[in-house]
Amino acid sequence: DLPAEIAASLAASIDDIILAKRKVDWVADVDVQNQMKIAIEDELFALKQAQGINFKYDTIDRVLDRVIDIARRRVP
């Protein structure tokens, strides 16, 4: 449970990462998806340090998988 302002900022950062890392046929490219996951994970750890928010590793894994799954459907 993140405060709304932090959650919105995080969502915008994740969206920026996905848009920056995508390329033609990225949906089928596991390497690009892994690059996205690494960048998003870095963003989560930066947030953890800056805000003192404690993310569990299994929560991070679920977030990464879910974000990529949603992006596959919505980002061309």
C-alpha positions as CSV (number, residue, x, y, z in Angstrom):
1,D,0.0,0.0,0.0
2,L,1.7,3.1,-1.3
3,P,0.5,6.7,-0.8
4,A,-1.3,7.8,-3.9
5,E,1.3,10.4,-4.8
6,I,4.2,7.9,-4.6
7,A,2.2,5.3,-6.5
8,A,1.4,7.7,-9.3
9,S,5.0,8.8,-9.6
10,L,6.1,5.2,-9.7
11,A,3.5,4.3,-12.3
12,A,4.7,7.2,-14.5
13,S,8.4,6.1,-14.1
14,I,7.5,2.5,-15.0
15,D,5.6,3.7,-18.1
16,D,8.6,5.8,-19.1
17,I,10.9,2.8,-18.8
18,I,8.6,0.6,-20.9
19,L,8.3,3.2,-23.6
20,A,12.1,3.8,-23.6
21,K,13.0,0.1,-23.8
22,R,10.5,-1.1,-26.3
23,K,11.3,-1.8,-29.9
24,V,9.7,-3.5,-32.9
25,D,8.3,-6.9,-31.8
26,W,9.4,-6.4,-28.2
27,V,6.4,-8.4,-27.1
28,A,8.1,-11.5,-28.4
29,D,11.6,-10.5,-27.3
30,V,12.4,-12.0,-23.9
31,D,15.7,-10.0,-23.7
32,V,13.9,-6.7,-24.1
33,Q,11.3,-7.8,-21.5
34,N,14.2,-8.7,-19.1
35,Q,15.8,-5.3,-19.7
36,M,12.5,-3.7,-18.8
37,K,12.2,-5.8,-15.6
38,I,15.8,-4.9,-14.5
39,A,15.1,-1.2,-15.0
40,I,11.8,-1.3,-13.2
41,E,13.4,-3.3,-10.4
42,D,16.1,-0.6,-10.1
43,E,13.4,2.0,-9.9
44,L,11.6,0.1,-7.1
45,F,14.9,-0.2,-5.1
46,A,15.6,3.5,-5.6
47,L,12.1,4.2,-4.2
48,K,12.8,1.9,-1.3
49,Q,15.9,3.8,-0.4
50,A,14.4,7.2,-0.9
51,Q,11.1,6.6,0.8
52,G,12.0,3.9,3.2
53,I,9.4,1.6,1.8
54,N,10.0,-2.0,2.4
55,F,9.1,-4.2,-0.6
56,K,9.3,-8.0,-0.2
57,Y,11.2,-9.8,-3.0
58,D,8.2,-11.9,-3.9
59,T,6.1,-8.7,-4.2
60,I,8.7,-7.2,-6.5
61,D,8.6,-10.3,-8.7
62,R,4.8,-10.3,-8.9
63,V,4.8,-6.6,-9.8
64,L,7.4,-7.1,-12.5
65,D,5.5,-10.0,-14.1
66,R,2.2,-8.1,-13.9
67,V,3.6,-4.9,-15.3
68,I,5.2,-6.7,-18.3
69,D,2.0,-8.7,-18.8
70,I,-0.1,-5.5,-18.9
71,A,2.4,-3.7,-21.2
72,R,2.3,-6.6,-23.7
73,R,-1.4,-6.1,-24.1
74,R,-1.5,-2.3,-24.1
75,V,1.8,-0.9,-25.5
76,P,2.4,-1.5,-29.2
